[in-house]
């Protein structure tokens, strides 16, 4: 049993913390949002009255926060309160530079640390089937792996500080681009008289096969668990995909990498979100593609 402070009990953090509780770990959860705290309490997560209370006597701290600035601010407070040797794991999706800065802060205190963003969405967080992409030392990964294995089905040590975030934004750039391609193909298939099932049966078992088809098909029918069968309730919200694609473009600019499809995908999701779809699943972009609402005249 490990004593853990879990900071950030939102849609992802709460089910992740709940799985640690179910596995027998001693968890103290904290979130600034009263609504998040209430929902986490109902999920069986013991709550701390304050961040300082959550950090008392813990061996590990896990954070799941919206942005890099939030992680840096939280880690400043955390590192001021915990002793050297405390394991810090950030599961947020943030920019690589902020992740590296957080590692540097932890190193200065003598605390092993990981950036370990996740893939799998809210469903994966609840089911304990997330994939973790971890950056940091081998020692930190070794210490964190038993905890990650409770919250997910796979953890990959991608390299040193920031490597987890790098892997996450590259992976999600692939996902964002491929979902647009799949949406375009199904929209074209409709106009050519193909049924959704016929195109799925071909593409899912031939050269067009990808996760966006086989696990997350953007049209109702072929994949019953996909958001397309539930009015595009996320899942993975368009706003979150836009965040990840924007992070990828920021990183590409800093690294002087050429990513034209990633840049265009970012622009298409930005337009889709501006049209009021930010809270819908990102696969709903097929509706805008089908209607010609995005992607024409460079938009």
C-alpha positions as CSV (number, residue, x, y, z in Angstrom):
1,X,0.0,0.0,0.0
2,X,1.3,3.5,-1.0
3,X,0.2,6.7,0.6
4,X,-0.7,9.1,-2.3
5,X,-1.9,12.7,-2.6
6,X,-4.0,13.0,-5.8
7,X,-4.3,16.7,-6.9
8,X,-6.9,17.4,-9.6
9,X,-10.2,15.4,-9.4
10,X,-11.8,16.3,-12.6
11,X,-13.3,14.1,-15.3
12,X,-10.1,12.1,-15.6
13,X,-8.5,12.6,-12.2
14,X,-11.4,11.4,-10.1
15,X,-11.8,7.9,-11.7
16,X,-8.0,7.5,-11.7
17,X,-7.9,8.2,-8.0
18,X,-10.9,6.0,-7.4
19,X,-9.0,3.0,-9.0
20,X,-6.1,3.6,-6.7
21,X,-8.5,3.5,-3.7
22,X,-10.1,0.3,-5.0
23,X,-6.6,-1.3,-5.2
24,X,-6.0,-0.6,-1.6
25,X,-3.8,2.4,-1.7
26,X,-4.2,5.2,0.9
27,X,-5.3,8.1,-1.2
28,X,-6.1,11.7,-0.1
29,X,-7.7,13.7,-2.9
30,X,-7.7,17.5,-3.4
31,X,-9.3,19.9,-5.9
32,X,-10.0,23.6,-5.8
33,X,-13.4,23.0,-7.4
34,X,-16.2,22.2,-4.9
35,X,-18.2,20.4,-7.6
36,X,-15.2,18.2,-8.4
37,X,-14.6,17.5,-4.7
38,X,-18.3,16.6,-4.2
39,X,-18.3,14.2,-7.1
40,X,-15.0,12.6,-6.0
41,X,-16.3,12.1,-2.5
42,X,-19.4,10.4,-3.9
43,X,-17.0,8.1,-5.9
44,X,-15.4,7.0,-2.6
45,X,-12.2,9.1,-2.7
46,X,-11.1,10.4,0.7
47,X,-10.8,14.1,0.5
48,X,-8.3,16.5,2.2
49,X,-9.5,19.9,3.5
50,X,-6.5,21.6,1.8
51,X,-3.5,20.9,-0.3
52,X,-1.2,21.0,2.7
53,X,-3.5,18.4,4.4
54,X,-3.4,16.2,1.4
55,X,0.4,16.2,1.4
56,X,0.9,15.2,5.0
57,X,2.9,11.9,5.2
58,X,2.6,10.9,1.6
59,X,5.1,8.8,-0.4
60,X,3.8,9.9,-3.8
61,X,1.9,12.9,-5.4
62,X,0.0,12.6,-8.6
63,X,-1.3,15.7,-10.4
64,X,-3.9,15.9,-13.2
65,X,-4.4,19.5,-14.1
66,X,-5.5,21.6,-17.1
67,X,-2.4,23.5,-18.2
68,X,1.3,23.9,-17.7
69,X,0.9,27.0,-15.6
70,X,-1.3,25.1,-13.2
71,X,1.2,22.2,-12.9
72,X,4.1,24.6,-12.2
73,X,2.0,26.5,-9.6
74,X,0.9,23.3,-7.9
75,X,4.4,21.7,-7.9
76,X,5.9,24.8,-6.3
77,X,3.5,24.4,-3.4
78,X,3.9,20.6,-3.3
79,X,7.7,20.7,-3.3
80,X,7.7,23.3,-0.5
81,X,5.7,20.9,1.6
82,X,7.0,17.3,0.9
83,X,10.4,15.9,1.9
84,X,13.1,14.9,-0.6
85,X,12.6,11.5,-2.0
86,X,8.8,11.9,-2.5
87,X,7.7,10.7,-5.9
88,X,6.0,13.3,-8.1
89,X,4.0,12.1,-11.2
90,X,2.2,14.6,-13.4
91,X,-0.5,13.0,-15.6
92,X,-1.7,16.2,-17.2
93,X,-1.3,17.0,-20.9
94,X,0.9,20.1,-21.0
95,X,3.6,21.7,-23.1
96,X,7.1,20.0,-23.1
97,X,8.8,23.1,-21.8
98,X,6.6,23.3,-18.7
99,X,7.1,19.5,-18.1
100,X,10.8,20.0,-18.2
101,X,10.6,22.9,-15.8
102,X,8.6,20.8,-13.4
103,X,11.2,18.1,-13.5
104,X,13.9,20.7,-12.8
105,X,12.1,21.9,-9.8
106,X,11.7,18.3,-8.5
107,X,15.4,17.5,-9.1
108,X,16.4,20.6,-7.1
109,X,14.4,19.2,-4.1
110,X,15.8,15.7,-4.6
111,X,12.4,14.2,-5.7
112,X,12.1,11.7,-8.5
113,X,9.6,12.8,-11.0
114,X,7.7,11.7,-14.1
115,X,5.7,13.5,-16.8
116,X,3.1,10.7,-17.6
117,X,0.2,11.9,-19.7
118,X,-2.4,9.4,-20.7
119,X,-4.4,8.2,-23.6
120,X,-7.8,6.5,-23.3
121,X,-10.2,9.2,-22.3
122,X,-12.8,9.2,-19.5
123,X,-13.8,5.6,-20.4
124,X,-10.3,4.4,-20.0
125,X,-9.8,6.3,-16.8
126,X,-12.9,4.7,-15.3
127,X,-12.1,1.2,-16.6
128,X,-8.4,1.4,-15.6
129,X,-7.3,0.8,-19.1
130,X,-5.3,4.0,-19.8
131,X,-2.0,4.1,-21.6
132,X,0.7,6.1,-19.9
133,X,3.5,7.8,-21.8
134,X,6.2,8.5,-19.2
135,X,9.2,10.8,-19.3
136,X,11.8,10.9,-16.5
137,X,14.5,8.8,-14.9
138,X,14.4,5.0,-14.9
139,X,14.3,5.2,-11.1
140,X,11.2,7.3,-11.1
141,X,9.5,5.1,-13.7
142,X,10.3,2.0,-11.6
143,X,8.7,3.5,-8.5
144,X,5.7,4.8,-10.4
145,X,5.0,1.8,-12.5
146,X,3.0,-0.2,-9.8
147,X,0.7,2.8,-9.4
148,X,0.4,3.4,-13.2
149,X,-0.5,-0.3,-13.6
150,X,-3.5,0.2,-11.3
151,X,-4.8,3.1,-13.4
152,X,-4.0,1.8,-16.8
153,X,-3.2,-1.3,-18.9
154,X,0.1,-0.1,-20.3
155,X,2.9,2.3,-19.3
156,X,5.7,3.1,-21.7
157,X,9.0,4.7,-20.5
158,X,9.6,7.1,-23.5
159,X,12.8,8.7,-22.3
160,X,14.0,11.5,-20.1
161,X,12.2,14.6,-18.8
162,X,9.5,15.8,-21.2
163,X,9.5,12.6,-23.3
164,X,6.1,11.6,-22.1
165,X,4.5,14.9,-23.2
166,X,6.4,14.7,-26.6
167,X,4.9,11.2,-27.2
168,X,1.4,12.3,-26.2
169,X,1.3,15.3,-28.5
170,X,2.7,13.3,-31.4
171,X,0.2,10.5,-30.8
172,X,-2.7,12.8,-30.6
173,X,-1.6,14.7,-33.8
174,X,-1.8,11.3,-35.6
175,X,-5.3,10.8,-34.0
176,X,-6.6,14.2,-34.9
177,X,-5.4,14.0,-38.5
178,X,-6.7,10.4,-39.0
179,X,-10.1,11.2,-37.6
180,X,-10.5,13.9,-40.2
181,X,-9.4,11.5,-43.0
182,X,-11.8,8.9,-41.8
183,X,-14.7,11.5,-41.6
184,X,-13.9,12.6,-45.1
185,X,-13.9,9.0,-46.4
186,X,-17.3,8.2,-44.8
187,X,-18.8,11.4,-46.0
188,X,-17.6,10.7,-49.5
189,X,-18.8,7.1,-49.3
190,X,-22.3,8.3,-48.4
191,X,-22.4,10.5,-51.6
192,X,-21.2,7.5,-53.6
193,X,-23.9,5.3,-52.3
194,X,-21.8,3.1,-49.9
195,X,-23.4,2.0,-46.7
196,X,-21.5,2.8,-43.5
197,X,-21.2,-0.9,-42.7
198,X,-19.8,-1.8,-46.2
199,X,-17.1,0.9,-45.9
200,X,-16.3,-0.1,-42.4
201,X,-16.0,-3.8,-43.3
202,X,-13.5,-3.0,-46.1
203,X,-11.4,-0.2,-44.4
204,X,-11.2,-1.9,-41.0
205,X,-9.6,-5.0,-42.5
206,X,-7.5,-3.4,-45.2
207,X,-4.9,-0.6,-45.9
208,X,-7.2,2.1,-44.4
209,X,-7.3,0.4,-41.0
210,X,-6.7,2.7,-38.1
211,X,-7.9,3.3,-34.5
212,X,-10.3,6.1,-35.7
213,X,-12.1,3.4,-37.7
214,X,-11.9,0.2,-35.7
215,X,-12.4,1.6,-32.2
216,X,-13.9,5.1,-32.7
217,X,-15.8,5.0,-36.0
218,X,-17.4,8.4,-36.4
219,X,-20.7,7.1,-37.9
220,X,-23.4,5.2,-36.0
221,X,-23.6,1.5,-36.3
222,X,-20.3,-0.3,-37.0
223,X,-18.7,0.3,-33.6
224,X,-21.5,0.3,-30.9
225,X,-19.3,1.8,-28.2
226,X,-18.2,4.8,-30.3
227,X,-19.6,8.3,-29.4
228,X,-21.4,8.4,-32.8
229,X,-23.9,6.0,-31.3
230,X,-24.5,8.4,-28.3
231,X,-25.1,11.7,-30.0
232,X,-21.3,12.4,-29.9
233,X,-21.2,12.8,-26.2
234,X,-17.4,12.7,-25.3
235,X,-15.4,10.6,-25.1
236,X,-12.7,13.0,-26.0
237,X,-14.0,16.5,-26.4
238,X,-13.2,18.7,-29.4
239,X,-11.8,21.3,-27.1
240,X,-9.3,18.8,-25.7
241,X,-8.3,17.7,-29.2
242,X,-7.8,21.3,-30.1
243,X,-5.6,21.8,-27.1
244,X,-3.4,18.8,-28.0
245,X,-3.1,19.9,-31.6
246,X,-2.1,23.4,-30.5
247,X,0.5,22.0,-28.2
248,X,1.8,19.9,-31.1
249,X,2.1,23.0,-33.3
250,X,3.8,25.0,-30.5
251,X,6.3,22.1,-30.1
252,X,6.8,21.8,-33.9
253,X,7.6,25.5,-34.2
254,X,10.1,25.4,-31.4
255,X,11.7,22.3,-32.9
256,X,11.6,23.7,-36.4
257,X,9.7,20.6,-37.6
258,X,7.4,20.6,-40.6
259,X,3.9,19.4,-39.8
260,X,1.4,20.7,-42.5
261,X,-1.3,18.1,-41.8
262,X,-1.1,18.7,-38.1
263,X,-1.4,22.4,-38.6
264,X,-4.4,22.0,-41.0
265,X,-6.1,19.6,-38.5
266,X,-5.6,22.2,-35.7
267,X,-7.2,24.9,-37.9
268,X,-10.2,22.6,-38.8
269,X,-10.8,21.7,-35.1
270,X,-10.5,25.4,-34.2
271,X,-13.2,26.3,-36.7
272,X,-15.4,23.4,-35.5
273,X,-15.0,24.5,-31.9
274,X,-15.8,28.1,-32.8
275,X,-19.0,26.9,-34.3
276,X,-20.2,25.7,-30.8
277,X,-18.9,22.2,-30.8
278,X,-16.1,22.4,-28.3
279,X,-17.9,20.2,-25.7
280,X,-18.9,17.5,-28.3
281,X,-16.7,14.5,-29.1
282,X,-14.0,15.3,-31.6
283,X,-15.3,12.6,-33.9
284,X,-18.4,14.8,-34.5
285,X,-16.3,16.8,-36.9
286,X,-17.6,14.4,-39.6
287,X,-20.9,16.5,-39.5
288,X,-19.1,19.7,-40.4
289,X,-17.1,17.8,-43.1
290,X,-20.3,16.3,-44.5
291,X,-22.1,19.7,-44.6
292,X,-19.1,21.5,-46.1
293,X,-19.0,23.8,-43.1
294,X,-15.2,23.5,-42.8
295,X,-12.3,22.7,-45.1
296,X,-13.4,24.8,-48.1
297,X,-11.6,27.9,-49.3
298,X,-8.8,27.2,-46.8
299,X,-11.1,27.4,-43.7
